[in-house]
Amino acid sequence: MIMKEWYFEYQLLENRPGILGDISSLLGMLSINIMTINGIDDSRRGMLLSSDSDDQVERFKSILHTIGSVSVTKFREPRVRDRLAIRHGRYIERDAAERKTFRFIRRELGLLVDFMAELYKRDGHYLVGIRGMPRVGKTESVVAASVCANKRWSFISSTLLRQTVRSQLAEDELGGDHIFIIDGIVSTMRSTEKHRTLVAEVMRQPVVKVVEHPDIFVRETEYELEDFDCIIELRNDENEKITYDVVEPGFSSFDIS
């Protein structure tokens, strides 16, 4: 039998002692394994479960509905956000209107790195955009996530140490284990025609690409925000506004981001 994983999350309706023990005992009697357990956002508890019997899982779900002390909020095959919620004890904030936009603040860099690392493990084309003001930690997080995902990274353009504007790829960068990092400002407003040709070539590659400053990138190219599979916003604090008012051809504060 094939072991399957499930994400189970519940909220307490009555905070009586022993509820966790009762649920754990029930899972044990049904031979369903608890792989990970954690509190979620101070009001819920999440579990990552595994079982080789769909029937036992269905029995567990049926019994849960008879327990008046808890309300089941999620029971499904685990998604990336579920796994990270279990690991970090909270859900990643998602924009209510733009469902593919996820928000982080600087003190959540650990969560952000884990999230991006999960995205980087995907096969084939996947386009990530990351917004943020200078020196908030965008590029460092992108590189750290590449390490966590056991992927190699290549800067196509960057201002991390000094301005990088490349015009060709090396042979060892043509495999699918690379993460290509593009600075949307440098590549569209501080570059040469050869570099822009390289960017177009990289964008066609069936690999993960990360574009910093995606709004400038789409403003200056034929790409649209709808082409991005995921948009990440990183702020110093919840109230910080991400703005590109200072971005013009030439030098700006974004050249030292």
N, C-alpha and C positions, 0 to 999 in steps of 0.2 A: 504493500500500500504506500501511496505517496503522502508524505507529511505536508499539510497545508497550514498556512499561518492566517490568523484572524486578529483584527484589532477590536477590542471590546472596551467600551467606555460607559460609565454610569455616573449618575448624580444622586447624592443622598437626599431622600425625602424626609427621612427620620434618622437622626444621627445617634442611633443606639449602639452600644458596644457589641462587638462580635460579628458585624455584618461582613467585614472582609474575611473573617475566618469561615463564616458560613459559605460564602461564595467560593473560597479556595477549596474547602472540603468537597463541595459539590463538583467542582472541576476535577478534583482528584478521583472521586468515585466514578466519573465518566471517562477517566483516562485521557483528559485534556490537560496538556502541559502549560504551565505559566512560565513564559520565557523572560518577560520583563514586566515590572509593575511600577507605577509612579503616580503621584498626584498631578492633576492637570489644572492649571489656572485657579488654584485654591478652592475650587468648588466641586471638582469631579475627580474620578480615579480612572486611569487607563491601564489596560493589560494587553500585552502581546502574547497571544495564545498559539499553540500548535497542536494539531491532531491529524490522525490518519483516517478518521471516521466522520464523514459528513453527517451520518445519522446521530452520533453522539452530540455533535455540535448543535443540530436541530433540537435535540432533547433539552440541551442546556438553555437554548434560547426560549423554548416553551416554558420551562420552569421559571426562568427569570421574570416572566410576565405575571407570575403568581406571587412574587415577592413585593409586598407593598411598600417596603422601606427604600427601594431604589427605583430610579427611572433610567432605562437604557437610552443613552444618547447616540451611540454609534456601535454598530456590529457589522464589520465588513472586512474584506481583504485589505491588508494594511497599505496605505498610500505613503508617499514620502513625508508628508506633513504629520501623519500619525506616528511614524517611527521617530521623527524628531521631537514630537510632543512627549513621547514616552521618555526619550533620552534627556530632554531639557526641562520637562515639567510645565511647558506652556506651548500654545499654538502660535505659529507664525502669523503675524497680522497680514490679512489680505484686503486689498481695496474692494469696497462693496460694489462699486460700479465696474471697475476694470479687474476682472477676476484673475487675470494673469499677472497682476502687479502685486508684489510683496514688499512690505516695509520693515526696515530695521533701524535701530539707533546704535550708536557707536559701542555702547556697553554690551551689546548683543553680538559682538563680532564672532564669538565662538559658535553661536547658533547659526549665524550667516554662513560661516565657513562650512559647517556640516551640511547645511541646505544646498549650497552650491556644489559641494563634493558629490552629493547624491545626483544632482543634475548632470554632472560631468561623466558619470558612469554610464550614461545612455550611449547607445550605438547609433551611428548615422548623424544626419544633420540635426543640430539643435542650436538655436540662436538666442543668446541671453543678452539683455541690455542692463547696464547698471548706472543709475543716476546718483549724483552726490556732489557736494561742493568740494573745493580743493582741501587736501590733507585730512579727509575724513576716514581714509583707510580702504578705498575702493580697490586699488591695484594690489595692495598687500593681501587683501582678502581673496582676490581672484587667484593669486599665486598659491596661497596657503591651501585653498580648496583643491587646486591641482595636485598638490602633494598628497593631501588626504585621499584623493581619488586614485592615486598611483598613476597619474597621467603626466606626461611631459608638457611643458608650456613653452610657447614661442611668442615673443612680442613682435607683432607686425608694425605697430607704432606705439609709442609710449613716452611719458615724461617722468618715469619713476626715478631714474638716476640722472639721465640727461635725455635730450630729445632723441628718440629713435624713429627713423623713417627708412624702412627697408624696401628694396626693389626686387628681391628674389628670395626663393626658398632654397634651403639646403636639401640634399637628397634624403637625409635621415628625418626630415620634417614632413615627408609625404605619407607617412603611415597614419592609421586611424587612432593612434594612442596620444595624439597631440591635442592640446587646447590652444587655439589661436586667439590672441588678445589684441584688440584694435582700439586705439584711442580715437573716438569719433571726431574730435576737434582737430587733432594733428593730421589725421588721414584725409580730411576734407578741406582744411584751411591752411595747412602748413606743409604741404607735400608737393611732390613732382608727379608728372604724368605716369612715369614708370611705377611709382608707388601705388597710384590709384589703380593701375592695371593689375598689380599684385593683389590688392585688396579685393578686386572683382573676382580674381582667380580663387582666392581663399574662401570667399563667400559661396562659391560653387562647390567647395569640397564637402563631402558627406561626413563631417566631423562637428564637434562642438566649437562654436565661436562665441566670444564674449566681446561686446562692444561697450566701452565706456562712453558716456555722454551720447546715448542713442538719439536724443532729440535733435542734436546738431547733425548727427550722421544722416538722419532721414531728411532733415531740412536741406542738406547740401547734395543729396544723392537721389537716385530713383527709388530707393527703398522706403517702406512705410512702417509705422509702428505695428501694424497688423502682421508684418512678416516676422516679428519677434515671438518666440514661443514663451518667453518669460521676461518680465521687467522687474528689476530689483531697485529699491530706493534705500539709500543709506544716509542717515542724518546724524549730526552730533547730538541732537535732542529732538523730541517729538514736535516742537514748534518751529524748527528751522525750515526756511523756505529754500527750495532748490531753484536757482535762477541762473540764466545764462546772459544776463544783460551786458556783462563786461566782455563777452566773447565777440571779437572782431578779427579780421585778418591782421596778422602781426602778433605781438606779444600781449599776453594777459595773465591774470593770476591763475588761470586754469593751466598754464604751461608749467606750473610747479606743483600740480596736484599729485 
